Amino acid sequence: TPTVTPSPIARLGGDVWKDLNGNRIYDGAPTDGGMGMVTVNVRTGACPGGAIVGTAETIAWGRYVVENLPPGTYCVQPVSPAVGIDFMPPSRTVTLSGGDFKDNVNFMVVIGISP
């Protein structure tokens, strides 16, 4: 009987950071910094995506990781915690192979400045 080996799971992560001076470049603290308590949803398929299959909340310095994803294509979308907070880009399409850890799915937050 043939043995079926399941595909290794994958994960993705990144940073959500505040562009406090509006120059659209990460300048580091204290000029720019991470944004905690932002929900990041992972949806099936390319953006705009389908069903939510994973979610994470950023920690105090803006880091998030979503684990246990099967290989495939996903739409990663941060959720604005308040009016006037926009993300650039608003979403990203990511393709994962088995065992991948895509660690650069980052989003810039622009507060009070039109993107």
C-alpha positions in Angstrom: 0.0 0.0 0.0 1.5 3.4 -1.0 2.1 5.8 1.9 0.7 9.3 1.5 3.0 11.9 2.9 1.1 15.1 3.8 2.5 18.4 2.5 4.4 20.2 5.2 2.6 23.2 6.6 3.7 26.8 5.9 3.6 30.0 7.8 3.9 33.7 7.0 4.6 36.8 9.0 5.8 40.4 8.9 5.6 43.8 10.5 3.0 46.5 10.7 4.7 49.7 11.3 3.7 53.4 11.7 5.0 55.9 9.3 4.8 58.8 11.7 6.7 61.3 9.6 5.0 60.5 6.3 8.1 59.8 4.3 7.1 56.2 3.5 10.5 54.8 4.7 11.0 52.8 7.9 13.3 55.1 9.9 13.2 53.1 13.1 12.3 54.2 16.6 11.4 56.7 17.8 10.7 58.3 14.3 8.7 55.3 13.2 7.6 52.3 15.2 5.5 49.1 15.2 1.8 49.1 15.7 0.4 46.6 18.1 -3.2 45.2 18.3 -3.8 45.2 14.6 -5.6 42.1 13.3 -4.2 40.5 10.2 -6.4 38.2 8.2 -5.3 35.5 5.8 -7.9 34.6 3.1 -7.9 31.8 0.5 -6.8 32.7 -3.0 -5.4 35.9 -4.5 -6.6 39.2 -3.3 -9.3 40.2 -2.6 -9.4 36.6 -1.3 -12.1 34.3 -0.1 -12.7 32.7 3.3 -10.6 33.6 6.3 -8.3 30.7 7.1 -5.9 32.3 9.5 -5.7 35.4 11.7 -3.2 37.0 14.0 -2.9 40.1 16.1 0.3 42.2 16.1 2.3 42.3 19.3 3.3 45.7 20.8 6.1 46.3 18.3 4.0 45.3 15.3 5.1 41.8 14.6 2.7 39.0 13.6 3.0 35.4 12.5 0.2 33.1 11.0 1.1 29.4 11.2 -0.3 26.0 10.1 -1.2 27.1 6.5 -1.3 24.4 3.8 0.6 25.2 0.6 -1.3 27.6 -1.6 -2.0 31.2 -2.5 -3.4 33.6 0.1 -4.5 37.2 0.5 -3.1 38.8 3.6 -5.0 41.9 4.8 -4.6 44.0 7.9 -7.8 45.3 9.4 -7.9 49.0 10.3 -8.4 49.5 14.0 -9.8 53.0 13.6 -11.0 55.6 11.0 -8.1 57.5 9.5 -5.6 54.6 9.7 -4.7 53.3 6.2 -2.3 50.5 5.2 0.1 50.5 2.3 -0.4 48.2 0.5 -4.0 47.5 1.6 -3.4 43.7 1.0 -0.8 41.4 -0.4 -1.1 38.1 -2.4 1.4 35.5 -1.1 2.1 32.0 -2.5 3.4 29.4 0.0 5.0 26.1 -0.7 5.2 23.3 1.9 7.6 24.2 4.7 7.9 27.9 3.7 8.1 30.8 6.2 7.6 34.0 4.3 8.8 36.5 6.9 8.4 39.8 4.9 4.7 40.3 4.5 4.9 43.9 5.8 2.4 46.7 5.9 3.1 50.4 6.4 0.5 52.4 8.4 0.0 56.0 7.4 -1.8 58.0 10.1 -3.5 61.3 9.1 -1.8 61.5 5.7 -3.6 60.3 2.5 -1.6 57.5 0.9 
